[in-house]
Amino acid sequence: MIGRARSWLYVPAHRPELLVKAMAGPADAVVYDLEDAVAPRDKDIARDNAVAAVGASWPKPLWVRINAPETPWGDQDVAELGGRGAAGFRVPKSADPEVVAKLADRLEAPLHLLVESALGVENAFRLATRHSLIASVSLGEADLLADLRVRDTTALEWARQRVVNANRAAGLPSPPHAVWTDVADVDGLIADTGTARDRGFFGRSVVHPAQVAPVNQIFSPSETEIADAERLLDSVHEQGSAAWLDERGRFVDPAVVARSRWVLELATQFETGRTDV
């Protein structure tokens, strides 16, 4: 349901002209934002824009981030957007599996749950398994830092791995990573995204078009990865056994074969390899 998007570009829903630009750009998916990017005075017009947008045809998936369900804005978002054909909804402040189940029934579309509290982290697996329309569970890191009362972002490493494990244990795809808010710090974005990729995330939410290209590159298989995967799968046909040592002395078993197939599937989808990062 969540697909294999490398980049999820947030667009403020009170700025419909930016949605058109985002759909024409390189992001794999677009998230029309009714929450953080929209001031209270603009909530109604943003919702109206979202209702119009989900009824239109777009070249890439259009998700909508609603306001927190317990707010009057969130309840109105659900009432007006449910069943209108959005690719899916991002639900902020997710913590209660029963609330999430009721939302899924009302919205009638895949839900990407954003965990932004200590309770949400504790309930990550319960959230991921509560309803068939749950597509992903990932972190909203700024709010989570505040709720945990910590200043060091490395304190979130445990929570990050918790949601990676919860998604995979629930049979869901690897979750997208949270936003990198310092748009000017491209080196930081690249380093943090590469670490997230290596620790089980796939794709990332971005808040500026300039962040899309480096994120897309990092989550695309490299030419070396593609060549290694092709060589390994060729050796599967030659060996015809369940496990063996390849020409480099690496132990190859079904799990390694599955990883190579995943790499080639991604390469086919994105039709290009990235340089080694």
N, C-alpha and C positions, 0 to 999 in steps of 0.2 A: 504493500500500500504506500510505503514511503519512497519506494524506488531507490535509485542509486545516484542521487544528486550529490555532486561534490560541493556546490556552493548554493546557499539559500540567502538571497538578497532581501533584506527588509526594506519596504517602501512605506512611508507614512501615508495613510489612507486619505488624509485631507489634501494630498497633493496628487491628483489623478494624472497630471502630466508626467510625473516621475514613473508611474506604472508603465506607461507606453514606452518610455526609454528603457526601463528595466527589462521589459519583454523583448526588446530589440537587442539587448546586450548579451554578454557571454555567460551570465549566471545560469545555472542549470534549473533553478526553481526560484520563484518569487513569493515572498510573504507580505501580504498587504496588512499593515500594522494598525490596529485600532487602539492599542494600549500605550506603551511607553512613549512613542513618538508623537502622540496626539494630545494636545492640551484639552482640559475639560470643556472649554468653549467650542472646540471643534469636534467633539465626539459625535454629535448627531450627523453632521455633514460627512464625516469619515464613514460612519455606518451606511449612510445612503450611497456613498461612492462604492463601498464594498458590495452592497446588494446589486448595484448595477454591474459591477465588474464580474461577479461570479456567474452572472447570466450571459456573459459575452464569451466569444471564442478567442483563445490565446495560444501562442505557439509553444508554451511551456507551462508546467503546473503552476497554478495559482492557489496558494494556501492563504488563510486569513488568521491572524493572531487576534483573538477576541480579548476583551477586558476580563479581569479576574471574575469568575462565576459568581462570587458572593457580592459583587457590587451591582448597583442598579444598571450601570452601563453594560456589564457583562450579561445580565439577564435579558436586557433588550437586544443585545447582539445575538444571543441564542434564538430569541423569539423571531427575529426578522431574517436571520441568515440560514436557519436550519432547513435542510431539504431543498436548497436552491441550486445545488450543483457545484459547490466549491470542491476543489481537489482534496481538501482537508482543512483542519483547523488546528492551530496551536493554542493550547490552553495554559495560561500562566497560573502560577501559585497552586499547582496541583499537589494535593497531599492526601485527600480522602478518596479512597477507591469507590465508595458508594456515590459520592457526588459526581465522580467521573463517569460512572455507569449511566447515571441519569442524563448527563450531558450527551453521551454517545447516542442514547435513544432519541433525544430531541434534535440533535444536529444531523443525524443520519449520514455521517461521513467519517473518514479516518481522523483520528485525533493524535496529535503529537503533544505529549504532556511535558510541560516545563516544570521541573522540580526546583523550588526556590527557598526551601525551608528545611530545617533539621528533620521535621516530621516527614516531609516528602521523601527525603533520602532514605529514612528508615522504612518507608512504605514502597520503595521503588519496585520491588518484584510484585507486590500485591497490585500496584497500579498497572504494571505491564500485563498482568494476566486477568484483569477484572472484566474485560469486555472484548469481544471479537473485533471491534473497530479501533482498538488501541494500536497505533502504528509505530510509536516510538516513545521512549522516555529519556529525556536529557536534562541537563542542568541549566538553570538561570543563575549564573555565578555571582553577579553583583549583589542580588538580593540574598543569596545564600551566604555570602561573606558577612553581610550585615546581620543576618539572623544568628549566625554562629559567633558573632562578635570577635572575628579574627581579622588581622591585617595582612597576614602573610598568605599569599595565594597558594603556596605549596601545601597549606592545610587542606586544600580541596582535593588533593590527589586521591585520598581514600574515597571521597564521594564520587569522583570521576570513575574510578574503577568499579565502584558499587553499581553505577548505572549501566556501565558496559556489561557487567556480569548479569544484571537484572534483565536487560534486553535479550542477551543471548540465551539465558536460561529460559526465558519465555518464548523462545523461538522467533524473536524479532530480529531485523537487521541490526548491524552495528549502528549506534546512535550518532547523530551529528554533534559536533563540538560546539560549545557556546561561543558567543561573539568575542572578538578582540576589539576593545573599545578605543584604543589609542591608534587612530587611523594613520597618524604620521609615522608611527613606529613600524615600518614594514619589516625590518629585520626581526623584531620581536614577534610579529605575526607569523613569519615564516618558521622561526624556531619553535614557537608554541604549537603551530599546526603540525609540524613534522613529528613532534613528540606525541601529540594526540593520535596521529595516524598509527604510530608504532605501538601505542598502548590500547588500540582497539576501537577507536572512533573512525567513522567514515563520513566525510563531508563536514562542512562548517557553516554556521550562520555568519553573515557579514552585514555590516551597516553602511558600507560605502562601495561604490562600483570599483574603486581602485584596489580593493581587497580581493576581488573575484579572481583575477588572473593568477596570483601566487597560490591561492587556495586550490583552484582547479589543477594547477600544475602538480602540487604536492599529492593530491589524491588520484592522479592519473598514473598508471604503471609506467615505470621508466623503460627505456629501450633495453637496458640490461635485464630488467625483470622479465620483460616479454621474451627475450631471447632465451633466458634460462628456463622459463616455463615451457616454451616450445620444445627445447631440447629434452627436458625431463619427460614431457608427454610422449615424445617420439620414442624415448627409451622404454616407456611402459609397453608399447607394442612389441619392442624387441625382446624384452625380458619375459613378459607373460607370467610373472610371479607376483606374489603378494607384497614382498619387501626385498630390497637389495641395496647394495652400495653402488652409487653412480660412478662415473669416471673421475669425479673429484673426491671420492671417498666419503660422500654424504649418504647417510641412511635414508632410504626412500620407502615410505609406507603410504597407505591410503590417505592419511591426513595431509601429507606433503603433496600428493597428487591432486587432492581437492583444492589446496591452496593455489596450485599452478593453474588449474581450470578457472578459478576465480579471477586470477590475474588476466588471463586471456579473454574472459568474458568482459571485464572492464575495458581492456584495450579495444575490443570490438565495438563496445558501446560508444567510447569517446573517440575512436578512429585515429588516435595518435598516442605516442608515448611521450612522457616528459623526460627531460634530462635528469641525470642522477642528482638527488638533493641530499 
